[in-house]
């Protein structure tokens, strides 16, 4: 597949070397995470959801024996399962974005110039 670009930015380039050095990092990146930022950033996003905050509040309450309603392990297990399922889904989506970005960034390109 070929990508076709029509530049209309008002700049006229005299030679290819000047243009390629100016736009050397011209790539598409739609991924949200990197390998190092996945866990903290994903947990930060997960705890912006009201349901996850509720389950976390229930885990904290069940740590105190006076107000323990459920077993501690059951409440923690529910929170871990919900967070883990969401993390796996987000990781799979982000990996698909990475593959699509890689395909687009390494595709052949035709540039039409006036």
N, C-alpha and C positions, 0 to 999 in steps of 0.2 A: 504494500500500500504506500501511496505517496501522500504526504501532507502538502497542501498548497497554501502559501502565504502571500498576501498582498500587502506590502508595507505602505502605509500612508501616514508617516510621522513627520513629513516635511524635511527630513534630512537627506541630503544627497551624498553618497559615499563615492569617493574617487577610486578607491581600490578595495579589494576583498580583505586584505590584511588589516586595514584600519577597522573595517566593519566587524571582522571576526574577533579582534581584540576588545572592541567595545561591548559586544554581546557574547562574551566567552561563556558566561554562566547561564545562558538562555535555556532553561529546562523547566518542565512542569513538575510540581510536587503537590499532590493533594492529600498525602498521608498526614495523619494527626500525630502519630507517635514515632519515636525512635526506639531502639532496643533498650536504651537506658532510661527513657522517660515514660515507658509504657505503664509500669506498675504505679508510680505515684500520681501520674496524670489521670490514669483511668480510675483509681480510687477516689481522687478528687471529684471527678465527674460523676461517679456512682453515688457519692454521698450528697449530691445536689438533688437527688430524687427523694421524695418524701417517704416512700415505702422503705427504702434502705435506711433512712434515719430512724424510722419507727422500729425496725428490727434491731438496729444498733442500740437504741434506747432500751428495748426489752432485754438485750444481752446484759447491759450495764445494770439494770434493775435486778436481774436474776443472780447477779454476783453477791447480792446481800441476802443472807438467809431469812431475814425478817419479812421481806416482800417477795420471796421466791414463789412464783406461780407455776412455772414449768421447770423441768429439769434444765440445768445450765447447758448441758451438752446438746439438747434438742434445739434450744433457741439459737445457740451458736452454729449448729449444723444448718439450720434454715438460712441464716445470714450468709454463711460461707457458700452454700449451694447457689443462692441467688447471685452473689457477687462473682463466683467462679463462672457461672453460665453467661453472665453479661460480659465478663472479661474474654471468654473464649469467642463469643459472637463479635465483639469489637476487634479482637486480634485477627479473626478471619476476614472481616470487612476491610481492615487496614492493609492486610496482606494483599487482598484483591486490588485495592487502590495502588499499592506499590507495584504490582505486576503490570497494571494498566499504564501507570506513569512510565515504567521502564519501556514498555512497548511504544508509547508515543514519543518518548525522548530519543529512542534509537531508530525511529523510522526515517526513511529518506524524505527529503524536503525539496520542493521547488519554490524558488522565490522569483516573483515577477517584479521587474523594475521598469520604471518609465523610461 
